[in-house]
Amino acid sequence: MPKIPGVNHLQAVRALEKAGFRVVRQGKHIVMSDGTRLLTIPRHNPVNAITMGGIVRDAGLTVEHFKKLI
């Protein structure tokens, strides 16, 4: 599982918005969608590295591409 340490949840949301995802709803978690995929991002600062790696994988991105979007 790829690791992306030290990512603030707001940075992750902005990077995923650049990748074509939009916020569907917010609460204790932020739910984002691109029309086909749903991603759930916890509101933690920073988001756990393993969790963020899984979110990036579920989004269909590579770690390198995600780091460029941040």
Secondary structure, 3 states (H helix, E strand, C coil): CCCCCCECHHHHHHHHHHCCCEEEEECCEEEEECCCCEEEEECCCCECHHHHHHHHHHCCCCHHHHHHHC
